Amino acid sequence: MAYKFVSPSNRGVADRLVVLPQGVVWFVEVKKEGGRLSTLQNIFAAEMVKLQQNISIVWSKEDVDDLIKEMTE
């Protein structure tokens, strides 16, 4: 399941929350080609890495396809 994730009082959170079997959760930030992370998005990503959470930034449909493949293997 992939949910559009919105946290009104916490700017910078990832766009999508992907929930997989066995308690696996990924935070996924989707950017258009040529896009960049904002300062708050970089802070969020760093916090998730520090907490040893799964986080990914994707830039194209191919990246999304590769991520899904990686998540489900």
C-alpha positions in Angstrom: 0.0 0.0 0.0 1.3 3.5 -0.9 -0.3 6.4 0.9 -0.1 10.1 0.0 1.4 11.3 3.3 0.5 14.8 4.6 1.5 16.1 8.0 0.3 19.7 8.2 2.3 20.7 11.3 5.5 18.9 10.1 6.7 20.5 6.8 9.3 18.5 4.9 8.0 15.0 5.4 8.2 12.6 2.5 5.4 12.5 -0.1 4.5 8.8 0.2 4.3 6.3 3.0 4.7 2.8 1.5 3.6 -0.1 3.8 4.7 -3.6 3.0 4.1 -6.9 4.6 6.1 -7.9 7.8 6.1 -4.4 9.2 8.3 -2.9 6.4 7.7 0.8 5.9 9.3 3.2 3.4 9.2 7.0 3.3 9.4 8.0 -0.4 9.9 11.5 -1.7 8.9 12.0 -5.3 10.6 14.8 -7.2 10.2 15.8 -10.8 13.3 15.5 -13.0 15.6 18.4 -12.2 13.8 19.0 -8.9 15.7 19.3 -5.6 15.0 18.7 -1.9 14.1 21.7 0.2 16.1 22.3 3.4 13.3 20.8 5.5 13.1 17.7 3.3 16.9 17.2 3.7 16.4 17.5 7.5 13.6 15.0 7.5 15.6 12.5 5.4 18.6 12.9 7.7 16.3 12.3 10.7 14.9 9.1 9.2 18.4 7.8 8.4 19.5 8.5 12.0 16.4 6.5 13.1 17.4 3.7 10.7 14.2 4.1 8.7 13.8 3.3 5.1 13.8 6.4 3.0 14.2 6.9 -0.8 14.1 9.8 -3.2 12.9 9.0 -6.7 13.3 11.2 -9.7 11.5 9.3 -12.5 9.0 6.6 -13.3 12.0 4.3 -13.8 13.2 5.1 -10.3 9.7 4.3 -8.9 9.7 0.9 -10.8 13.2 0.1 -9.6 12.2 1.0 -6.0 9.1 -1.2 -6.1 11.1 -4.1 -7.5 13.7 -3.6 -4.7 11.1 -3.4 -2.0 9.3 -6.6 -3.1 12.3 -8.9 -3.6 
